[in-house]
Amino acid sequence: MKDILGQAIHNHYHKKATHKLWINNQYGPKEEMPIETYFRDEDDMPDIEWLALNECRGEVLDIGAGAGSHALILQDRGFDVTALEISALAVDVMQARGVKKVVTADIFEYNAHKYDTLLLLMNGIGLTGTLSNLKTFLQHTKLLLNKGGQLLFDSSDIAYLYEGNLPDTGKYYGELSYQYQYNRQTSDWFPWLYVDEKTLTTIANEAGYDIEVLLEDEYQQYLVRLTI
């Protein structure tokens, strides 16, 4: 798959281009994803991200770390944090920005080390794509957690998109497809998951996790802690 997001992050950091990054979806008009979002500092982050950073403990793995903004904050606070990212271009940017420990890998194939906190922010759990892949992910993360370790991530219930009429497509309504568009290029379509709290609770419990909701906001977004 063409690394469109990595190109956008890389070009933005190196001031090479000023193209806009768009996200195409299958339910409405395309939306702009401001590239600066990946370069925010603490003051520009929403409450959910603040709280998640404050709840980190021990050795941290920041999964889908993007341009490394969360990893840099944790590093500044003295945490032993590793940023994991599948995009080699984004990894270059993180290293240029001073993230000390960076791993280029697919989280589903990574099992090199164990951590006390696995962190996925900006709906990072969406990378699982489907409910069935979410179940696979939760089994895999058991291999990455130290005893007493935790998973911290946010998601949201997107039922509001359908104004009370959930689509009868035979698949879960939070399983979406997206495509990046940047500088006259498009990525392949890729699956992305938004999971409501009730569904997540059932799946987490079946996988052997306790779930604690740390924050909910008025936009149906929420932050959870999962522990084995």
BAMARPA-623390 format. One record per residue: chain; y, z, x of N, C-alpha, C in turn. Coordinates in steps of 0.2 Angstrom, whole numbers, plus 5000, padded with zeros to 4 digits. Layout:
N
NODE  kette  n.north  n.up  n.east  ca.north  ca.up  ca.east  c.north  c.up  c.east
NODE      A        Y     Z       X         Y      Z        X        Y     Z       X
...
end
This chain:
228
NODE  kette  n.north  n.up  n.east  ca.north  ca.up  ca.east  c.north  c.up  c.east
NODE      A     4994  5000    5004      5000   5000     5000     5006  5000    5004
NODE      A     5011  4996    5003      5017   4996     5007     5021  5002    5006
NODE      A     5023  5005    5011      5026   5012     5012     5034  5011    5010
NODE      A     5035  5010    5003      5042   5009     5001     5046  5015    5002
NODE      A     5043  5021    4999      5047   5027     5000     5048  5029    5007
NODE      A     5043  5028    5011      5044   5029     5018     5050  5025    5021
NODE      A     5050  5019    5019      5056   5014     5022     5062  5017    5019
NODE      A     5063  5019    5013      5069   5021     5010     5072  5028    5014
NODE      A     5067  5032    5015      5069   5038     5019     5071  5037    5026
NODE      A     5067  5033    5029      5068   5031     5036     5075  5027    5037
NODE      A     5076  5022    5032      5083   5019     5033     5089  5023    5031
NODE      A     5088  5028    5026      5093   5032     5025     5095  5037    5030
NODE      A     5090  5040    5034      5091   5044     5039     5094  5041    5045
NODE      A     5092  5035    5046      5095   5031     5052     5101  5027    5050
NODE      A     5103  5028    5044      5109   5024     5042     5109  5016    5043
NODE      A     5103  5014    5042      5101   5007     5043     5103  5003    5037
NODE      A     5103  5006    5031      5104   5002     5025     5106  5006    5019
NODE      A     5109  5003    5014      5112   5007     5008     5108  5005    5002
NODE      A     5102  5002    5002      5099   5000     4996     5098  5006    4992
NODE      A     5097  5004    4985      5095   5010     4980     5087  5010    4980
NODE      A     5085  5016    4979      5077   5016     4977     5077  5017    4970
NODE      A     5073  5013    4967      5071   5013     4960     5064  5015    4959
NODE      A     5063  5018    4953      5056   5019     4951     5055  5016    4944
NODE      A     5050  5011    4944      5048   5008     4938     5043  5012    4935
NODE      A     5043  5012    4928      5038   5016     4924     5035  5011    4918
NODE      A     5031  5014    4914      5028   5010     4909     5030  5013    4902
NODE      A     5035  5017    4902      5037   5020     4896     5045  5018    4894
NODE      A     5049  5016    4899      5056   5015     4898     5059  5011    4903
NODE      A     5066  5011    4903      5069   5007     4909     5068  5011    4916
NODE      A     5069  5007    4921      5068   5009     4928     5073  5015    4929
NODE      A     5072  5019    4933      5077   5025     4935     5078  5025    4942
NODE      A     5084  5026    4944      5086   5027     4951     5084  5034    4954
NODE      A     5081  5034    4960      5079   5040     4963     5084  5041    4969
NODE      A     5089  5045    4968      5094   5045     4974     5090  5048    4980
NODE      A     5091  5044    4986      5087   5045     4992     5089  5052    4995
NODE      A     5096  5054    4993      5098   5060     4996     5094  5066    4994
NODE      A     5091  5065    4988      5087   5071     4985     5082  5073    4990
NODE      A     5080  5069    4995      5075   5071     5000     5078  5074    5006
NODE      A     5084  5074    5006      5088   5077     5012     5092  5083    5010
NODE      A     5091  5086    5004      5095   5092     5001     5094  5098    5006
NODE      A     5099  5102    5006      5098   5109     5009     5098  5114    5004
NODE      A     5097  5120    5006      5095   5125     5001     5100  5126    4995
NODE      A     5106  5125    4997      5111   5126     4991     5111  5121    4986
NODE      A     5108  5115    4987      5107   5110     4982     5100  5110    4979
NODE      A     5096  5115    4980      5090   5115     4977     5090  5118    4970
NODE      A     5086  5116    4965      5085   5120     4959     5082  5126    4960
NODE      A     5082  5131    4955      5079   5137     4955     5072  5137    4956
NODE      A     5068  5132    4953      5061   5132     4954     5059  5132    4962
NODE      A     5063  5127    4965      5062   5126     4972     5064  5133    4976
NODE      A     5069  5135    4975      5072   5142     4978     5066  5147    4977
NODE      A     5064  5148    4971      5059   5153     4970     5052  5152    4974
NODE      A     5050  5146    4974      5044   5144     4977     5045  5145    4985
NODE      A     5050  5144    4988      5052   5145     4995     5051  5153    4996
NODE      A     5054  5156    4991      5055   5164     4992     5048  5167    4991
NODE      A     5043  5163    4988      5036   5166     4987     5031  5164    4992
NODE      A     5033  5160    4997      5029   5158     5002     5027  5164    5006
NODE      A     5021  5164    5009      5019   5169     5014     5014  5167    5019
NODE      A     5014  5170    5025      5009   5168     5030     5010  5161    5032
NODE      A     5005  5158    5034      5005   5151     5037     5006  5146    5031
NODE      A     5010  5142    5031      5012   5137     5025     5010  5130    5027
NODE      A     5007  5127    5022      5006   5119     5023     5010  5116    5017
NODE      A     5015  5112    5019      5020   5109     5014     5017  5102    5013
NODE      A     5014  5101    5007      5010   5095     5006     5014  5090    5003
NODE      A     5014  5084    5005      5019   5078     5003     5026  5080    5005
NODE      A     5027  5081    5011      5033   5085     5013     5039  5080    5013
NODE      A     5038  5074    5012      5044   5069     5012     5048  5069    5018
NODE      A     5054  5071    5018      5059   5071     5024     5059  5077    5027
NODE      A     5055  5082    5024      5055   5089     5028     5060  5094    5026
NODE      A     5063  5093    5020      5068   5098     5019     5066  5105    5017
NODE      A     5060  5105    5014      5057   5112     5012     5054  5115    5019
NODE      A     5051  5111    5023      5048   5113     5029     5054  5116    5034
NODE      A     5059  5113    5034      5065   5115     5038     5067  5122    5036
NODE      A     5068  5123    5030      5071   5129     5027     5066  5135    5029
NODE      A     5059  5133    5028      5054   5139     5030     5054  5140    5037
NODE      A     5055  5135    5041      5055   5135     5048     5061  5140    5051
NODE      A     5066  5138    5048      5072   5142     5049     5072  5149    5047
NODE      A     5067  5151    5042      5066   5158     5040     5061  5161    5045
NODE      A     5058  5157    5049      5053   5160     5054     5046  5159    5052
NODE      A     5045  5155    5047      5038   5154     5045     5034  5149    5050
NODE      A     5028  5150    5050      5024   5145     5054     5022  5140    5048
NODE      A     5025  5134    5048      5024   5129     5043     5022  5123    5046
NODE      A     5018  5119    5043      5015   5113     5044     5017  5108    5039
NODE      A     5020  5102    5040      5022   5098     5035     5017  5092    5035
NODE      A     5014  5091    5030      5009   5086     5029     5011  5080    5025
NODE      A     5011  5074    5027      5014   5068     5024     5009  5062    5026
NODE      A     5008  5058    5021      5004   5052     5022     5008  5046    5025
NODE      A     5015  5046    5024      5019   5041     5026     5021  5042    5033
NODE      A     5019  5037    5038      5021   5038     5045     5028  5037    5046
NODE      A     5032  5033    5042      5039   5033     5043     5043  5039    5041
NODE      A     5040  5043    5036      5043   5049     5034     5042  5054    5039
NODE      A     5036  5054    5042      5034   5058     5048     5039  5058    5053
NODE      A     5040  5051    5055      5045   5050     5060     5052  5054    5059
NODE      A     5054  5053    5053      5060   5056     5051     5060  5064    5051
NODE      A     5054  5067    5049      5054   5074     5050     5054  5076    5057
NODE      A     5051  5073    5061      5051   5074     5068     5058  5074    5071
NODE      A     5061  5069    5069      5068   5068     5071     5073  5073    5069
NODE      A     5071  5076    5063      5075   5081     5060     5073  5088    5063
NODE      A     5068  5088    5067      5067   5095     5070     5061  5099    5067
NODE      A     5057  5096    5062      5051   5099     5060     5046  5099    5066
NODE      A     5044  5106    5067      5040   5106     5074     5032  5104    5073
NODE      A     5030  5106    5067      5022   5104     5066     5022  5099    5060
NODE      A     5020  5093    5062      5019   5088     5057     5012  5085    5057
NODE      A     5009  5083    5052      5003   5080     5052     5003  5074    5047
NODE      A     5001  5068    5050      5000   5062     5046     4993  5062    5043
NODE      A     4993  5063    5036      4986   5063     5033     4986  5063    5026
NODE      A     4981  5061    5023      4980   5061     5016     4977  5068    5014
NODE      A     4980  5071    5010      4978   5078     5009     4970  5079    5007
NODE      A     4968  5074    5003      4961   5074     5001     4956  5073    5007
NODE      A     4959  5071    5012      4954   5070     5018     4956  5075    5024
NODE      A     4960  5080    5022      4963   5084     5028     4959  5091    5027
NODE      A     4956  5093    5032      4953   5100     5032     4953  5103    5039
NODE      A     4958  5102    5043      4958   5104     5050     4960  5111    5051
NODE      A     4963  5115    5046      4965   5121     5047     4966  5125    5040
NODE      A     4966  5132    5040      4967   5135     5034     4974  5139    5034
NODE      A     4976  5140    5028      4983   5142     5027     4983  5148    5022
NODE      A     4989  5151    5022      4990   5157     5017     4993  5154    5011
NODE      A     4998  5149    5012      5001   5146     5006     5001  5138    5007
NODE      A     4999  5135    5001      4999   5128     5000     5005  5126    4996
NODE      A     5010  5122    4998      5016   5121     4994     5016  5114    4992
NODE      A     5017  5113    4986      5019   5106     4983     5025  5106    4979
NODE      A     5030  5104    4981      5037   5104     4977     5039  5097    4975
NODE      A     5044  5097    4970      5046   5091     4967     5040  5087    4963
NODE      A     5037  5092    4959      5031   5089     4956     5026  5086    4960
NODE      A     5025  5089    4966      5020   5086     4971     5013  5086    4969
NODE      A     5011  5090    4964      5005   5090     4961     5003  5084    4958
NODE      A     5009  5080    4957      5008   5073     4953     5004  5069    4958
NODE      A     5004  5070    4964      5000   5065     4968     4992  5065    4967
NODE      A     4990  5070    4963      4983   5070     4961     4982  5064    4956
NODE      A     4987  5062    4952      4987   5056     4948     4983  5057    4941
NODE      A     4978  5060    4941      4974   5061     4934     4971  5068    4934
NODE      A     4969  5070    4928      4966   5077     4927     4960  5077    4931
NODE      A     4956  5072    4931      4950   5072     4935     4951  5073    4942
NODE      A     4956  5070    4945      4958   5070     4952     4961  5077    4953
NODE      A     4964  5080    4949      4967   5087     4949     4961  5092    4950
NODE      A     4956  5091    4947      4950   5095     4947     4947  5095    4954
NODE      A     4946  5088    4957      4944   5087     4964     4948  5091    4969
NODE      A     4955  5090    4968      4960   5093     4972     4959  5100    4973
NODE      A     4958  5104    4967      4958   5111     4967     4951  5113    4970
NODE      A     4946  5109    4970      4940   5111     4974     4941  5110    4981
NODE      A     4945  5105    4983      4946   5103     4990     4951  5109    4993
NODE      A     4956  5111    4989      4961   5116     4992     4957  5123    4994
NODE      A     4952  5124    4991      4948   5130     4992     4946  5130    5000
NODE      A     4945  5124    5003      4943   5124     5010     4949  5125    5014
NODE      A     4955  5125    5011      4961   5125     5015     4965  5132    5015
NODE      A     4962  5136    5010      4965   5143     5009     4962  5148    5013
NODE      A     4966  5152    5016      4963   5159     5019     4962  5163    5013
NODE      A     4958  5168    5015      4956   5174     5010     4963  5176    5007
NODE      A     4964  5177    5001      4970   5179     4998     4975  5174    4998
NODE      A     4974  5168    4999      4979   5163     5000     4981  5161    4993
NODE      A     4987  5157    4993      4989   5154     4986     4992  5147    4986
NODE      A     4991  5144    4981      4994   5137     4979     5001  5138    4975
NODE      A     5006  5135    4978      5012   5136     4974     5014  5128    4972
NODE      A     5015  5127    4966      5018   5120     4964     5021  5120    4957
NODE      A     5025  5115    4956      5028   5115     4950     5026  5108    4946
NODE      A     5026  5108    4939      5025   5102     4936     5029  5103    4929
NODE      A     5028  5098    4924      5032   5099     4918     5028  5096    4913
NODE      A     5029  5098    4907      5026   5095     4901     5030  5089    4898
NODE      A     5028  5083    4898      5032   5078     4897     5031  5075    4889
NODE      A     5028  5080    4885      5027   5078     4878     5034  5075    4875
NODE      A     5039  5078    4877      5046   5077     4874     5047  5069    4875
NODE      A     5044  5066    4880      5046   5059     4881     5043  5055    4875
NODE      A     5039  5057    4871      5035   5054     4866     5038  5056    4859
NODE      A     5043  5061    4859      5046   5063     4853     5041  5065    4847
NODE      A     5036  5069    4850      5031   5072     4845     5026  5067    4843
NODE      A     5026  5061    4845      5020   5056     4844     5017  5054    4850
NODE      A     5012  5059    4852      5008   5057     4858     5004  5051    4858
NODE      A     5004  5047    4863      5001   5040     4863     4993  5041    4862
NODE      A     4990  5037    4858      4983   5038     4857     4980  5032    4861
NODE      A     4980  5033    4868      4977   5028     4872     4970  5030    4875
NODE      A     4968  5036    4873      4962   5038     4876     4962  5042    4882
NODE      A     4968  5042    4885      4969   5046     4891     4975  5051    4890
NODE      A     4975  5056    4895      4979   5062     4894     4987  5059    4895
NODE      A     4991  5062    4890      4998   5059     4890     5002  5060    4896
NODE      A     5000  5065    4901      5004   5066     4907     5001  5062    4913
NODE      A     4997  5057    4912      4994   5053     4917     4998  5046    4917
NODE      A     5003  5045    4921      5008   5040     4921     5006  5035    4927
NODE      A     5010  5029    4927      5009   5025     4932     5017  5023    4934
NODE      A     5018  5023    4941      5025   5022     4943     5024  5016    4949
NODE      A     5030  5014    4950      5030   5009     4956     5037  5010    4959
NODE      A     5037  5010    4966      5044   5010     4969     5047  5003    4970
NODE      A     5053  5003    4970      5057   4996     4971     5063  4998    4975
NODE      A     5063  4994    4981      5068   4995     4986     5069  4989    4990
NODE      A     5075  4987    4991      5077   4981     4996     5072  4975    4994
NODE      A     5072  4973    4988      5069   4967     4985     5061  4968    4987
NODE      A     5059  4974    4988      5051   4975     4988     5049  4979    4983
NODE      A     5043  4979    4981      5040   4984     4977     5033  4986    4979
NODE      A     5032  4992    4978      5025   4995     4980     5020  4993    4975
NODE      A     5014  4995    4976      5009   4994     4971     5010  4999    4966
NODE      A     5008  4998    4960      5008   5004     4955     5003  5009    4957
NODE      A     5006  5016    4956      5001   5021     4958     5001  5026    4952
NODE      A     4996  5030    4952      4996   5035     4946     4999  5041    4948
NODE      A     5002  5045    4943      5006   5051     4945     5005  5056    4939
NODE      A     5004  5062    4940      5002   5067     4935     5007  5072    4933
NODE      A     5009  5073    4927      5013   5078     4924     5008  5082    4920
NODE      A     5007  5089    4921      5002   5092     4917     5005  5098    4914
NODE      A     5004  5099    4907      5007   5105     4903     5003  5111    4905
NODE      A     5006  5117    4904      5004   5123     4906     4997  5125    4904
NODE      A     4996  5123    4897      4990   5125     4894     4984  5121    4897
NODE      A     4985  5115    4898      4979   5111     4901     4978  5113    4908
NODE      A     4983  5114    4912      4983   5116     4919     4979  5123    4919
NODE      A     4981  5128    4915      4977   5134     4914     4970  5133    4914
NODE      A     4968  5129    4909      4961   5128     4908     4957  5125    4914
NODE      A     4960  5120    4917      4957   5117     4923     4957  5122    4929
NODE      A     4962  5125    4930      4963   5130     4935     4957  5136    4934
NODE      A     4957  5138    4928      4952   5144     4927     4945  5141    4928
NODE      A     4943  5135    4926      4937   5132     4927     4935  5131    4934
NODE      A     4940  5130    4938      4939   5128     4945     4939  5135    4949
NODE      A     4940  5141    4946      4939   5147     4949     4946  5150    4951
NODE      A     4951  5148    4948      4958   5151     4950     4961  5155    4945
NODE      A     4964  5160    4947      4969   5164     4942     4976  5160    4943
NODE      A     4979  5160    4937      4985   5156     4937     4991  5161    4934
NODE      A     4997  5161    4938      5002   5165     4936     5008  5160    4935
NODE      A     5012  5160    4930      5018   5156     4929     5024  5160    4931
NODE      A     5027  5158    4937      5032   5162     4940     5039  5160    4937
NODE      A     5040  5154    4934      5046   5152     4931     5045  5146    4926
NODE      A     5049  5147    4921      5049   5141     4916     5056  5140    4915
NODE      A     5058  5133    4914      5065   5132     4912     5066  5128    4905
NODE      A     5072  5127    4903      5072   5124     4896     5070  5116    4896
NODE      A     5069  5114    4902      5067   5106     4902     5059  5106    4903
NODE      A     5056  5111    4901      5048   5111     4901     5045  5110    4908
NODE      A     5050  5112    4913      5047   5112     4920     5045  5119    4921
NODE      A     5040  5120    4925      5038   5127     4927     5035  5127    4934
NODE      A     5035  5133    4937      5032   5134     4943     5026  5139    4943
NODE      A     5020  5138    4946      5014   5142     4946     5012  5144    4952
NODE      A     5008  5150    4952      5005   5152     4958     4997  5152    4956
NODE      A     4993  5149    4960      4986   5149     4959     4983  5153    4965
NODE      A     4978  5157    4963      4975   5161     4968     4967  5161    4966
NODE      A     4963  5161    4971      4956   5161     4970     4953  5168    4967
end
